[in-house]
Amino acid sequence: MSNASLKVSRLDYAKQISRIARSLAVAQNEVVFGDVAIGQSLDRVGMFTEGNLEKRSDKLNDQLELFEDALDDLPELIGRYVRLMPLAAYDTGTSDADCFVRWLPTVVELTPEQRDLTLVVRSRYAVEEAGRRNRMGHVRFQDLVSLNDRLVAELATNSELRIHLNPIRTRAIFETGLLVGEEEAPETGIEVLFFAFQSEVRTVVLEPEGRALVQSLADTGPCGLSHLKVQLDLAMSLGDDFLLEMLSDCSDLGLIAFS
Amino acid sequence: MNDSPITPAIGYAIREQNRPILDDPAINAAEITFERADDPLRVDRYLQDLDFDHVSVHALKLSVASPEPPNQNYLEALRSIAIENGASSVSDHLGFTRDGDNGVEMGHFAPPPWTEAALTATCRNIDHIQKRLGGTRFFVETIAYLFEFQGTMSEADFVSKMLKCTGCGWLLDVTNVYANATNFNFDPYEFISTVMPHADSVQMHLAGGFFDERAGMYIDSHSAPIPDAVWDLYRFSLEQGVGKVDAVFIERDQDFPDETGWRSEVRRVREIAEQVGVHA
């Protein structure tokens, strides 16, 4: 075969597989009927796509469990979504839930509470993706966290100790207090930090002092307590005891670690 | 011919439900499903403190029959899981799940059309994967399918040519061959004896499914004990592949057995392998 005909054949094959994959991904079965081997039942194409869409819907239903009481027609919306929006290449499961909540506002007018729920799904996915991009950072930090119980006690006395901020994190602003047990949210919203703790995703509501602490550590990188104090004093005046207590709480949560 | 021992390493595709029996003396191999192990926030290796003679990582999204090779990130993640868990092999299915890198997933693998164009693309992708995997052996699994696309050769010819052209290992899913033979009316023994001479290195999968009366098909659902016909075909496959079968894995994903069920099935897999070994 010449190079030219090989190229044509390669292109034709790419077109054929693209047509098949794109139509079967959303159960447009009739598009591939002409490709099916002669004599084989076309009903089986339907079995293939129905089975795949059912599995995809089941996964989404599991991942969107927190919407169960918040969206009455969740199963119908998922059913609509999987037939409209094909699964992206290399989907990781959670990536499809992320796509679903991005698609949701295009078909439903969401309440502020529902918008907060979409933020939870998106933030959890963002944390997982941060972990995927920075695996070494995640593993190293979790190693350090295992020493927290011992090292946090030395914080006030050991000037060599450096404070590290969890690198696998993302912030979100909730519009309502529903998910954090508050009756009302300020107009500016409630800032929540999502971060990895071992293989879980944890959340913490950030008060202004906590926000300043996280921002300082994020800006300066790992640093000692005295350096952190200088940084924080620029933003607000915190007493030493208050700062140590806040660092101790962050250490318990796995938001910071020491080396 | 490679230097595989007569009795292959034997074990389960790991599921949470069979972890408690993985220390059974009949088990010295394990298969890790990549998509289960690839938790981006994991801190421990998937095998934890378990140790096996043979570990294989089984992937679902290499999509070897796609027009383009799999992307680098996916391959790197696969390699990481293999290294973390001391795997000596990686496997995936003979089929396509997506079109291209920025394309779409169908959710499950479809068989490639049995054509020269598909064979060329598949071999090119397997070469690419093998290069990226370095010393980790790559096996390609024959899948069970609900329908085939129009082609110009038989599946047996396609698989034989693919094995010859790439030198990759053959993951012979005995139950898939049984299912396809039942559903498409061909002789599974002939299929296996046609392909086996072209494989340098072989792994096997065994599982049980059910006959769907409404569809008139055997469905490889991994939900039942291994049926007698598959046990017979397994023995035949071992005889055909003596000296080149590295490992055999049982797959079970639904309707899990009790402890006795888990243990008795894997012991039977070993017993047959040892009988075939003795008579080889």
Interface residues (C-beta under 8 A of the other chain):
Chain A: L6 S9 R10 D12 Y13 A14 Q16 I17 S18 I20 A21 R22 L24 A25 D35 V36 A37 I38 Q40 S41 L42 D43 R44 V45 M47 F48 T49 G51 N52 L53 K55 R56 P86 L87 A88 A89 Y90 D91 T92 G93 V127 E128 E129 G131 R132 R135 H138 V139 Q142 I168 A196 Q198 S199 E200 V201
Chain B: E35 D38 D39 P40 L41 R42 V43 K61 A65 S66 P67 E68 N71 N73 Y74 A77 S80 F96 T97 R98 D99 G100 D101 N102 G103 V104 E105 M106 G107 H108 A110 P113 T115 E116 A117 A118 T120 A121 L146 F147 E148 F149 Q150 G151 A215 M217
